[in-house]
Amino acid sequence: MAYFFLIFLLPLAMASGAHLRPGYYLETCPKAEFIVRDVMKKALIREPRSLASVMRFQFHDCFVDGCDASMLLDDAPNMLGEKLALANINSLRSYEVIDEAKEAVEKACPGVVSCADILIMAARDAVALTGGPDWQVKLGRLDSLSANQELSNDIMPSPRSNASYLIDLFKKYDLSIKDLVALSGSHSIGQGRCFSIMFRLYNQSGTGKPDPEIEPKFREELNKLCPVNVDQNVTVDLDATPRIFDNQYFKDLVSGRGFLNSDQTLFTFEKTKPFVKKFSGDQKRFFEAFVEGMIKMGDLQSGKPGEIRRNCRVANRRPLEKLREY
């Protein structure tokens, strides 16, 4: 996994979502949020893991040119999509859930609700339907006209990232240390690949030894789940309650049972440790901080022209003069 450089991110961090607001579709598509949640409920029954995947779409979308559904675009003859970016390929999944939500919303209100807004609604619903907090999402985004695989490669952090790196990354988006720790709690649900932990188990920092921060019994469990010769796409639970959105993730970090290096480092780094300890002992405060962080991240906008896609995987064909602006 590459190391990433962030010097080009400042213009995005400065673009706010001031025009976004709750209830944006109350007149034009009043049932939009109910329709999306219904699709998410069905996805939960069909495959519980899909909700964790959909929730993380918000991170992978908003950090690359703002929350504009660029990550949902398939490759095109003149464009490489973000689905094959380093942080997304073999990692992100369940795109079909957003397709189903878009199709259902289009039947009710053709050409009204953006894929970018559906993605934000679905991420919120993934949290609420698995036991986490519920909140009002601000809506009114437009869909991007293209994707940027190169930028996605440059921005999205590696599982090897440490807390210092992550603090600097989030700061580029005007997200605080508290936001970083709270939003990392998205790993309260879902699974990660053995690929993401092999170096921690067998060659931390090039030592040929495991990461000493891994609790010994937990390391034994991981050695069995991810032996040296494992198919590295095998998945492992990110915390002890992978289908319930709660503060168990932070309790695991405190006990040395964080799966990813980028998770466990939050407890070993002095600036992030106090928030990990706070959230591990107070689920309500974690939920409040998580909602605050998700709303702030959802405000990220690039200011580029956009549209309402008919199909989330493909940009519309339309005259340039008809394009709207964010």
Residue frames relative to the residue before (quaternion, step in Angstrom):
aa qw qx qy qz dx dy dz
M 1.0000 0.0000 0.0000 0.0000 0.00 0.00 0.00
A 0.4673 -0.7164 0.4533 0.2508 3.55 -0.86 0.96
Y 0.3964 -0.6351 0.5867 0.3088 3.49 -1.34 0.27
F 0.2962 -0.8170 0.4841 0.1021 3.54 -0.85 0.98
F 0.2432 -0.7617 0.5887 0.1192 3.53 -1.18 0.70
L 0.2403 -0.8481 0.4712 0.0321 3.53 -0.80 1.09
I 0.3504 0.7935 -0.4588 0.1925 3.57 1.22 0.21
F 0.6882 0.4909 -0.2922 0.4473 3.61 1.17 -0.35
L 0.5402 0.6914 -0.3672 0.3087 3.59 1.21 0.05
L 0.4949 0.7171 -0.4170 0.2588 3.57 1.13 -0.41
P 0.6315 0.5293 -0.3739 0.4257 3.67 0.85 -0.69
L 0.6444 0.5099 -0.3252 0.4679 3.59 1.00 -0.74
A 0.6538 0.5313 -0.3255 0.4293 3.56 0.88 -0.90
M 0.6888 0.4899 -0.2847 0.4523 3.57 1.09 -0.63
A 0.6056 0.5600 -0.3628 0.4336 3.60 1.23 -0.34
S 0.1747 -0.8129 0.5502 0.0772 3.57 -0.58 1.14
G 0.4244 -0.6768 0.5345 0.2759 3.53 -1.32 0.26
A 0.0637 0.8626 -0.4996 0.0476 3.57 0.97 0.90
H 0.6847 0.4937 -0.2947 0.4479 3.59 1.08 -0.65
L 0.5383 0.6280 -0.4042 0.3905 3.60 1.24 -0.27
R 0.0659 0.8103 -0.5798 0.0533 3.58 -1.06 0.66
P 0.5550 -0.5685 0.4746 0.3790 3.59 -1.20 0.45
G 0.8121 0.2873 -0.1952 0.4689 3.56 -1.16 0.56
Y 0.2460 0.8212 -0.4887 0.1620 3.58 1.22 0.37
Y 0.7739 0.3528 -0.1738 0.4964 3.58 1.02 -0.81
L 0.2943 0.8006 -0.4897 0.1805 3.62 1.20 0.24
E 0.7416 0.3750 -0.2220 0.5100 3.59 1.04 -0.70
T 0.7487 0.4245 -0.2268 0.4558 3.59 0.92 -0.88
C 0.7907 -0.0317 0.0309 0.6106 3.61 1.13 -0.57
P 0.1096 -0.8790 0.4594 0.0654 3.59 0.62 1.16
K 0.7209 0.4347 -0.2583 0.4740 3.61 1.12 -0.50
A 0.3163 0.8014 -0.4723 0.1859 3.59 1.27 0.05
E 0.7187 0.4458 -0.2728 0.4586 3.58 0.74 -1.02
F 0.6237 0.5275 -0.3406 0.4656 3.61 1.06 -0.66
I 0.6427 0.5288 -0.3191 0.4533 3.58 1.01 -0.82
V 0.6661 0.4945 -0.3038 0.4685 3.58 0.90 -0.93
R 0.6651 0.4933 -0.3240 0.4575 3.60 0.88 -0.84
D 0.6176 0.5424 -0.3508 0.4486 3.60 1.01 -0.70
V 0.6365 0.5107 -0.3201 0.4812 3.59 1.00 -0.79
M 0.6623 0.5058 -0.3054 0.4606 3.59 0.97 -0.83
K 0.6093 0.5417 -0.3484 0.4625 3.59 1.06 -0.68
K 0.6635 0.4937 -0.2985 0.4764 3.57 0.98 -0.84
A 0.6309 0.5283 -0.3274 0.4644 3.58 1.04 -0.74
L 0.6226 0.5462 -0.3325 0.4510 3.57 1.05 -0.79
I 0.6664 0.4871 -0.2980 0.4793 3.58 0.97 -0.85
R 0.6901 0.5013 -0.2752 0.4436 3.56 0.92 -0.95
E 0.7833 -0.1244 0.1267 0.5958 3.59 0.87 -0.96
P 0.3342 -0.7929 0.4726 0.1907 3.62 -0.05 1.27
R 0.6343 0.5631 -0.3420 0.4046 3.58 0.98 -0.79
S 0.5693 0.6310 -0.3830 0.3619 3.58 1.12 -0.58
L 0.6143 0.5664 -0.3650 0.4105 3.61 1.05 -0.61
A 0.6251 0.5226 -0.3433 0.4672 3.58 1.03 -0.72
S 0.6364 0.5321 -0.3230 0.4555 3.56 1.01 -0.81
V 0.6829 0.4883 -0.2877 0.4610 3.57 0.88 -0.97
M 0.6128 0.5504 -0.3584 0.4393 3.60 0.98 -0.74
R 0.7039 0.4750 -0.2747 0.4511 3.58 0.91 -0.87
F 0.4525 0.6694 -0.4608 0.3672 3.58 1.24 -0.14
Q 0.6188 0.5641 -0.3625 0.4091 3.58 0.95 -0.79
F 0.6469 0.5148 -0.3214 0.4618 3.59 0.94 -0.84
H 0.7293 0.4526 -0.2466 0.4500 3.56 0.74 -1.09
D 0.6553 0.4831 -0.3146 0.4881 3.58 1.17 -0.43
C 0.7385 0.4660 -0.2539 0.4159 3.56 0.65 -1.13
F 0.6571 0.5180 -0.3230 0.4423 3.60 1.06 -0.61
V 0.7133 0.3803 -0.2445 0.5355 3.61 1.24 -0.25
D 0.8289 -0.1667 0.0577 0.5309 3.59 -0.18 1.30
G 0.6848 -0.5136 0.2922 0.4265 3.58 1.03 0.67
C 0.6452 -0.5423 0.3893 0.3715 3.55 -1.36 0.20
D 0.2795 0.7945 -0.4752 0.2547 3.55 0.23 1.31
A 0.5027 -0.6830 0.3990 0.3487 3.60 1.28 0.33
S 0.2804 0.7714 -0.5271 0.2199 3.61 1.12 0.49
M 0.6497 0.5433 -0.3276 0.4188 3.60 1.04 -0.71
L 0.6214 0.5561 -0.3443 0.4314 3.60 1.22 -0.27
L 0.5514 0.6348 -0.3887 0.3767 3.60 1.22 -0.33
D 0.3810 -0.6924 0.5665 0.2336 3.55 -1.01 0.86
D 0.6460 -0.4818 0.4051 0.4318 3.56 -1.28 0.26
A 0.1053 -0.7645 0.6332 0.0586 3.55 -1.17 0.67
P 0.7084 -0.4708 0.2955 0.4349 3.62 -1.17 0.37
N 0.7873 0.2811 -0.1455 0.5290 3.59 1.04 -0.74
M 0.7551 0.3251 -0.1840 0.5387 3.60 1.22 0.31
L 0.2774 -0.7191 0.6135 0.1718 3.54 -1.07 0.85
G 0.3538 -0.7538 0.5155 0.2023 3.57 -0.69 1.05
E 0.5820 -0.6089 0.4239 0.3329 3.55 -1.30 0.30
K 0.4872 0.6836 -0.4328 0.3288 3.60 1.21 -0.21
L 0.7267 0.3919 -0.2311 0.5147 3.58 1.17 -0.54
A 0.3563 0.7189 -0.5101 0.3099 3.59 1.21 0.36
L 0.6966 -0.5178 0.3019 0.3944 3.57 -1.17 0.59
A 0.7261 0.4370 -0.2474 0.4696 3.57 0.92 -0.88
N 0.7149 0.4741 -0.2402 0.4543 3.59 1.23 -0.35
I 0.6393 0.5446 -0.3388 0.4242 3.57 0.95 -0.85
N 0.8315 0.1102 -0.1373 0.5270 3.58 -0.93 0.93
S 0.6704 0.4639 -0.2980 0.4966 3.58 1.24 0.27
L 0.7532 0.3230 -0.1964 0.5383 3.60 0.64 -1.08
R 0.0392 0.7884 -0.6089 0.0779 3.52 -1.05 0.82
S 0.7209 0.4606 -0.3193 0.4077 3.59 -1.34 -0.04
Y 0.2074 0.7832 -0.5504 0.2013 3.58 1.04 0.71
E 0.5997 0.6022 -0.3581 0.3867 3.56 1.11 -0.68
V 0.5662 0.5881 -0.3917 0.4243 3.60 1.17 -0.45
I 0.6547 0.4812 -0.3049 0.4969 3.58 1.00 -0.80
D 0.6008 0.5529 -0.3567 0.4539 3.59 1.05 -0.71
E 0.6669 0.5062 -0.2956 0.4600 3.57 0.94 -0.93
A 0.6521 0.5077 -0.3134 0.4677 3.57 0.99 -0.83
K 0.6497 0.5137 -0.3152 0.4634 3.58 0.94 -0.87
E 0.6510 0.5176 -0.3206 0.4534 3.59 0.91 -0.88
A 0.6690 0.5010 -0.2992 0.4604 3.58 0.94 -0.89
V 0.6666 0.4872 -0.3042 0.4752 3.59 0.97 -0.83
E 0.6340 0.5396 -0.3315 0.4437 3.59 1.01 -0.79
K 0.6210 0.5380 -0.3468 0.4524 3.58 1.04 -0.67
A 0.7027 0.4550 -0.2582 0.4822 3.56 1.04 -0.78
C 0.8125 0.0277 0.0589 0.5794 3.58 0.93 -0.96
P 0.1771 -0.8331 0.5136 0.1037 3.62 0.28 1.18
G 0.8794 0.1167 -0.0861 0.4534 3.54 -1.02 0.91
V 0.5649 0.6361 -0.3641 0.3791 3.58 1.22 0.33
V 0.7944 0.3057 -0.1315 0.5081 3.60 0.79 -1.05
S 0.3918 -0.7466 0.4932 0.2140 3.58 -0.75 1.06
C 0.5866 -0.5558 0.4609 0.3668 3.53 -1.27 0.47
A 0.6061 0.5700 -0.3469 0.4330 3.58 1.10 -0.74
D 0.6777 0.4674 -0.2874 0.4895 3.58 0.99 -0.80
I 0.6141 0.5366 -0.3500 0.4609 3.58 1.02 -0.73
L 0.6341 0.5347 -0.3249 0.4543 3.56 1.01 -0.82
I 0.6611 0.5021 -0.2979 0.4713 3.59 0.97 -0.88
M 0.6383 0.5124 -0.3214 0.4762 3.60 0.98 -0.83
A 0.6858 0.5050 -0.2863 0.4390 3.56 0.86 -0.99
A 0.6219 0.5311 -0.3388 0.4653 3.60 1.06 -0.72
R 0.6408 0.5116 -0.3127 0.4795 3.58 0.99 -0.84
D 0.6772 0.5043 -0.2928 0.4488 3.56 0.91 -0.97
A 0.5995 0.5685 -0.3580 0.4349 3.59 1.07 -0.71
V 0.6596 0.4934 -0.2947 0.4844 3.57 1.04 -0.80
A 0.6997 0.4918 -0.2775 0.4377 3.57 0.77 -1.06
L 0.7082 0.4794 -0.2652 0.4453 3.58 0.95 -0.86
T 0.7007 0.4185 -0.2746 0.5084 3.60 1.23 -0.21
G 0.7266 -0.4657 0.2340 0.4477 3.57 1.19 0.46
G 0.5736 0.6083 -0.3729 0.4023 3.56 1.28 -0.06
P 0.7299 -0.4206 0.3004 0.4472 3.58 -1.28 -0.15
D 0.2739 -0.7086 0.6222 0.1893 3.53 -1.32 0.40
W 0.0494 0.8128 -0.5787 0.0437 3.60 -1.04 0.60
Q 0.5514 -0.5807 0.4808 0.3571 3.53 -1.33 0.29
V 0.2298 -0.7714 0.5777 0.1356 3.57 -0.77 0.99
K 0.3935 -0.6769 0.5660 0.2580 3.53 -1.14 0.69
L 0.1113 -0.8190 0.5628 0.0021 3.56 -0.86 1.00
G 0.4660 0.6705 -0.4990 0.2903 3.56 -1.31 0.21
R 0.4071 0.7163 -0.4699 0.3167 3.59 1.24 0.37
L 0.2925 -0.7026 0.6111 0.2173 3.51 -1.37 0.31
D 0.5024 -0.6500 0.4849 0.2999 3.54 -1.25 0.44
S 0.5164 -0.6488 0.4645 0.3109 3.55 -1.04 0.78
L 0.4808 -0.6656 0.4969 0.2810 3.55 -1.26 0.41
S 0.7958 0.0843 -0.0411 0.5983 3.58 1.24 -0.32
A 0.4185 -0.6740 0.5474 0.2662 3.53 -1.35 0.17
N 0.2203 -0.7690 0.5856 0.1309 3.57 -1.26 0.21
Q 0.1818 -0.8250 0.5289 0.0810 3.55 0.15 1.31
E 0.6317 0.5484 -0.3365 0.4325 3.58 0.97 -0.81
L 0.6675 0.4885 -0.3023 0.4738 3.57 0.92 -0.89
S 0.6241 0.5327 -0.3404 0.4592 3.58 1.01 -0.76
N 0.6370 0.5236 -0.3204 0.4663 3.59 1.00 -0.80
D 0.7053 0.4877 -0.2628 0.4423 3.56 0.97 -0.88
I 0.7451 0.4589 -0.2170 0.4326 3.57 1.06 -0.75
M 0.7190 0.4912 -0.2957 0.3928 3.56 0.63 -1.12
P 0.4516 -0.7355 0.4398 0.2484 3.59 -0.76 1.04
S 0.4855 -0.6490 0.5140 0.2810 3.52 -1.28 0.52
P 0.5994 -0.5446 0.4317 0.3972 3.62 -1.20 0.38
R 0.6278 0.5442 -0.3303 0.4480 3.57 1.23 -0.39
S 0.4473 0.7268 -0.4404 0.2787 3.59 1.23 -0.27
N 0.2840 -0.7411 0.5781 0.1895 3.56 -1.15 0.63
A 0.7226 -0.4686 0.2908 0.4168 3.56 -1.26 0.29
S 0.6226 0.5496 -0.3483 0.4348 3.59 0.98 -0.78
Y 0.6523 0.5059 -0.3032 0.4760 3.57 0.96 -0.88
L 0.6775 0.5037 -0.2920 0.4495 3.57 0.90 -0.95
I 0.6056 0.5478 -0.3529 0.4568 3.59 1.05 -0.72
D 0.6675 0.4973 -0.2961 0.4685 3.57 0.92 -0.92
L 0.6341 0.5358 -0.3236 0.4539 3.58 1.00 -0.81
F 0.7072 0.4591 -0.2715 0.4640 3.58 0.75 -1.02
K 0.5977 0.5726 -0.3619 0.4289 3.59 1.08 -0.64
K 0.5908 0.5766 -0.3618 0.4330 3.60 1.09 -0.66
Y 0.7340 0.3791 -0.2128 0.5217 3.58 1.18 -0.54
D 0.4976 -0.6674 0.4050 0.3781 3.58 1.28 0.32
L 0.4559 0.6365 -0.4716 0.4057 3.55 1.10 0.78
S 0.4046 -0.7633 0.4655 0.1922 3.55 -0.75 1.13
I 0.6892 -0.4290 0.3692 0.4524 3.55 -1.34 0.00
K 0.6194 0.5297 -0.3324 0.4747 3.57 1.04 -0.74
D 0.6375 0.5188 -0.3230 0.4692 3.58 0.97 -0.84
L 0.6348 0.5505 -0.3229 0.4357 3.56 0.93 -0.93
V 0.7084 0.4574 -0.2707 0.4643 3.56 0.76 -1.04
A 0.6635 0.5050 -0.3111 0.4560 3.57 0.90 -0.88
L 0.6991 0.4681 -0.2793 0.4628 3.59 0.87 -0.91
S 0.5635 0.5716 -0.3854 0.4553 3.57 1.19 -0.43
G 0.5577 0.6095 -0.3682 0.4265 3.55 1.28 -0.40
S 0.4185 0.6728 -0.4812 0.3750 3.59 1.25 0.09
H 0.6180 0.5406 -0.3375 0.4603 3.57 1.22 -0.43
S 0.3669 0.7143 -0.4950 0.3318 3.55 1.24 0.40
I 0.7715 0.1933 -0.1395 0.5898 3.59 1.17 -0.47
G 0.7013 0.4870 -0.3422 0.3922 3.53 -1.22 0.53
Q 0.3990 -0.6968 0.5539 0.2200 3.50 -1.40 -0.11
G 0.2355 -0.7450 0.6036 0.1587 3.52 -1.33 0.37
R 0.5382 -0.6438 0.4434 0.3150 3.56 -1.20 0.50
C 0.6070 -0.5389 0.4365 0.3882 3.56 -1.21 0.53
F 0.5348 0.6422 -0.3896 0.3871 3.58 1.13 -0.66
S 0.7081 0.5036 -0.2570 0.4229 3.54 0.97 -0.92
I 0.7673 0.3560 -0.1895 0.4985 3.59 1.20 -0.28
M 0.4169 0.7429 -0.4610 0.2487 3.61 1.20 -0.17
F 0.6661 0.4997 -0.3185 0.4530 3.60 0.92 -0.85
R 0.6291 0.5304 -0.3411 0.4545 3.62 1.07 -0.67
L 0.7024 0.4784 -0.2662 0.4548 3.55 1.01 -0.77
Y 0.8481 0.2139 -0.0528 0.4818 3.58 0.92 -0.83
N 0.8286 0.0829 -0.0269 0.5530 3.62 1.12 -0.32
Q 0.0607 0.8322 -0.5467 0.0702 3.58 0.79 1.02
S 0.8543 -0.0248 -0.0386 0.5177 3.55 -0.81 1.11
G 0.6582 -0.5508 0.3024 0.4147 3.58 1.09 0.69
T 0.4569 0.7187 -0.4240 0.3081 3.59 1.24 0.30
G 0.4130 -0.6927 0.4852 0.3380 3.58 1.21 -0.44
K 0.6702 0.4457 -0.2783 0.5241 3.57 1.32 0.23
P 0.5867 -0.5836 0.4136 0.3797 3.60 -1.21 0.32
D 0.6236 -0.5109 0.4370 0.3989 3.53 -1.31 0.32
P 0.3953 -0.7500 0.4758 0.2343 3.62 -0.58 1.09
E 0.5916 0.5890 -0.3664 0.4109 3.60 1.23 -0.29
I 0.5636 0.5910 -0.3980 0.4179 3.61 1.23 -0.25
E 0.4722 -0.6674 0.4988 0.2877 3.59 -0.78 1.01
P 0.5785 -0.6657 0.3390 0.3274 3.63 -0.69 1.10
K 0.6898 0.4624 -0.3003 0.4694 3.62 0.82 -0.87
F 0.6238 0.5241 -0.3323 0.4752 3.55 1.08 -0.72
R 0.6306 0.5282 -0.3340 0.4602 3.59 1.03 -0.77
E 0.6238 0.5315 -0.3383 0.4625 3.58 1.03 -0.73
E 0.6344 0.5215 -0.3234 0.4701 3.57 1.02 -0.82
L 0.6850 0.4893 -0.2853 0.4582 3.56 0.91 -0.94
N 0.6050 0.5596 -0.3519 0.4438 3.59 1.06 -0.69
K 0.6635 0.4902 -0.2965 0.4812 3.57 1.08 -0.73
L 0.6948 0.4700 -0.2709 0.4721 3.55 1.01 -0.82
C 0.7970 0.1599 -0.0486 0.5804 3.56 1.09 -0.79
P 0.0021 -0.8139 0.5805 -0.0258 3.62 0.42 1.15
V 0.7357 -0.4452 0.2746 0.4302 3.57 -1.25 0.35
N 0.7712 0.3670 -0.1839 0.4865 3.58 0.94 -0.87
V 0.3467 0.7775 -0.4682 0.2369 3.60 1.24 0.32
D 0.5020 -0.5430 0.5566 0.3785 3.55 -1.31 0.33
Q 0.3501 -0.8054 0.4364 0.1956 3.57 -0.31 1.22
N 0.5754 0.5504 -0.3935 0.4595 3.58 1.27 0.12
V 0.4038 0.6770 -0.4928 0.3684 3.59 1.26 0.11
T 0.2653 -0.8007 0.5220 0.1264 3.59 -0.92 0.89
V 0.1734 -0.7626 0.6210 0.0529 3.51 -1.24 0.73
D 0.5787 -0.5969 0.4288 0.3536 3.60 -1.06 0.72
L 0.4392 -0.7126 0.4901 0.2432 3.56 -1.00 0.88
D 0.7766 -0.0196 -0.0510 0.6276 3.57 1.22 -0.35
A 0.7248 -0.4771 0.2896 0.4040 3.58 -1.27 0.06
T 0.7473 0.2572 -0.1819 0.5850 3.62 1.27 -0.23
P 0.0441 -0.8917 0.4499 0.0234 3.60 0.67 1.11
R 0.7068 0.4150 -0.2817 0.4989 3.62 1.20 -0.17
I 0.6827 0.4282 -0.2755 0.5241 3.57 1.30 0.05
F 0.3093 -0.7374 0.5703 0.1880 3.55 -0.79 1.02
D 0.2621 0.7459 -0.5565 0.2555 3.56 -0.34 1.31
N 0.6220 -0.5558 0.3863 0.3936 3.60 -1.20 -0.23
Q 0.2980 0.7697 -0.5120 0.2379 3.60 1.20 0.40
Y 0.5524 0.6196 -0.3807 0.4074 3.58 1.09 -0.68
F 0.7064 0.4501 -0.2635 0.4784 3.58 0.88 -0.94
K 0.6024 0.5347 -0.3573 0.4728 3.59 1.07 -0.62
D 0.6390 0.5231 -0.3235 0.4619 3.57 1.04 -0.77
L 0.6329 0.5282 -0.3380 0.4541 3.59 0.99 -0.78
V 0.6471 0.5287 -0.3170 0.4486 3.57 0.95 -0.88
S 0.7391 0.3959 -0.2223 0.4976 3.59 1.05 -0.73
G 0.5674 -0.6365 0.3722 0.3665 3.60 1.25 0.27
R 0.5708 0.6109 -0.3669 0.4078 3.56 1.21 0.46
G 0.2997 0.7419 -0.5330 0.2751 3.56 1.07 0.76
F 0.4604 -0.7135 0.4558 0.2667 3.57 -0.88 0.93
L 0.7854 0.3038 -0.1569 0.5160 3.59 0.70 -1.06
N 0.5795 -0.5622 0.4570 0.3732 3.55 -1.17 0.54
S 0.6623 0.5175 -0.2997 0.4513 3.57 1.00 -0.87
D 0.6221 0.4966 -0.3391 0.5013 3.59 1.26 -0.29
Q 0.7222 0.4702 -0.2683 0.4306 3.57 0.62 -1.15
T 0.6066 0.5795 -0.3531 0.4141 3.58 1.09 -0.68
L 0.5627 0.6044 -0.3914 0.4061 3.59 1.19 -0.43
F 0.6948 0.4463 -0.2813 0.4889 3.59 1.14 -0.53
T 0.7025 0.4642 -0.2778 0.4624 3.59 1.10 -0.54
F 0.6443 0.5000 -0.3218 0.4810 3.61 1.25 -0.22
E 0.5376 -0.6993 0.3720 0.2893 3.55 -0.74 1.10
K 0.6852 0.5002 -0.3026 0.4345 3.62 0.99 -0.72
T 0.7374 0.3981 -0.2245 0.4973 3.60 1.11 -0.60
K 0.5266 0.6817 -0.3917 0.3232 3.59 1.15 -0.58
P 0.6529 0.5240 -0.3509 0.4194 3.67 0.81 -0.81
F 0.6616 0.4942 -0.3141 0.4685 3.60 1.02 -0.72
V 0.6062 0.5386 -0.3549 0.4653 3.59 1.05 -0.70
K 0.6706 0.4933 -0.2997 0.4660 3.57 0.89 -0.94
K 0.6451 0.5311 -0.3202 0.4465 3.58 0.95 -0.88
F 0.7179 0.4498 -0.2544 0.4664 3.58 0.83 -1.00
S 0.6080 0.5591 -0.3580 0.4354 3.58 1.11 -0.56
G 0.7546 0.3743 -0.2011 0.5000 3.57 1.15 -0.59
D 0.7766 0.2455 -0.1259 0.5663 3.58 1.24 -0.19
Q 0.2288 -0.8180 0.5153 0.1138 3.56 0.03 1.30
K 0.6077 0.5688 -0.3544 0.4261 3.60 1.03 -0.72
R 0.6774 0.4772 -0.2972 0.4744 3.58 0.91 -0.88
F 0.6007 0.5400 -0.3549 0.4707 3.59 1.10 -0.64
F 0.6598 0.5124 -0.3109 0.4533 3.58 0.84 -0.97
E 0.6576 0.5142 -0.3120 0.4538 3.58 0.91 -0.90
A 0.6860 0.4800 -0.2794 0.4701 3.56 0.92 -0.93
F 0.6243 0.5409 -0.3376 0.4513 3.58 1.05 -0.74
V 0.6496 0.5086 -0.3135 0.4701 3.59 0.90 -0.89
E 0.6446 0.5256 -0.3180 0.4551 3.57 0.91 -0.91
G 0.6806 0.4926 -0.2844 0.4619 3.57 0.95 -0.91
M 0.6513 0.5139 -0.3215 0.4564 3.60 0.96 -0.82
I 0.6454 0.5106 -0.3213 0.4685 3.60 1.01 -0.77
K 0.6567 0.5055 -0.3107 0.4654 3.58 0.95 -0.87
M 0.6578 0.4947 -0.3102 0.4757 3.57 0.95 -0.85
G 0.6483 0.5366 -0.3108 0.4418 3.58 1.04 -0.76
D 0.6094 0.5671 -0.3435 0.4348 3.59 1.23 -0.36
L 0.5106 0.6685 -0.4249 0.3345 3.61 1.18 -0.34
Q 0.0653 0.7890 -0.6029 0.0987 3.55 -0.77 1.12
S 0.4234 -0.7257 0.4868 0.2390 3.59 -1.06 0.70
G 0.4144 -0.7103 0.4712 0.3189 3.59 1.14 -0.55
K 0.4993 0.6556 -0.4280 0.3711 3.60 1.26 0.10
P 0.6276 -0.5215 0.4035 0.4139 3.62 -1.21 0.38
G 0.0313 -0.8119 0.5829 0.0024 3.57 -1.14 0.62
E 0.2602 -0.7502 0.5918 0.1389 3.53 -1.36 -0.07
I 0.4235 -0.6120 0.5658 0.3550 3.55 -1.33 -0.15
R 0.2716 -0.7891 0.5255 0.1653 3.61 -0.26 1.19
R 0.4179 -0.6727 0.5481 0.2690 3.54 -1.15 0.63
N 0.7514 0.1577 -0.0711 0.6368 3.54 1.21 -0.69
C 0.4434 -0.7378 0.4353 0.2638 3.60 -0.58 1.10
R 0.6681 0.5217 -0.2963 0.4401 3.59 1.20 -0.44
V 0.7804 0.2710 -0.1106 0.5525 3.57 1.24 -0.41
A 0.4250 -0.6785 0.5319 0.2757 3.58 -0.95 0.84
N 0.5356 -0.6269 0.4599 0.3295 3.57 -1.11 0.68
R 0.3454 -0.6682 0.6010 0.2704 3.52 -1.29 0.34
R 0.2646 0.7666 -0.5392 0.2270 3.54 -0.46 1.16
P 0.6171 -0.5567 0.3945 0.3919 3.62 -1.12 0.52
L 0.5836 -0.6222 0.4000 0.3350 3.57 -0.97 0.85
E 0.6531 0.5413 -0.3338 0.4112 3.60 0.98 -0.78
K 0.6636 0.5130 -0.3099 0.4477 3.60 1.20 -0.34
L 0.4752 0.6801 -0.4360 0.3487 3.56 1.27 -0.11
R 0.3226 -0.7311 0.5699 0.1911 3.53 -1.07 0.78
E 0.3799 -0.7064 0.5437 0.2472 3.56 -1.27 0.18
Y 0.5856 -0.5743 0.4408 0.3646 3.53 -1.20 0.59
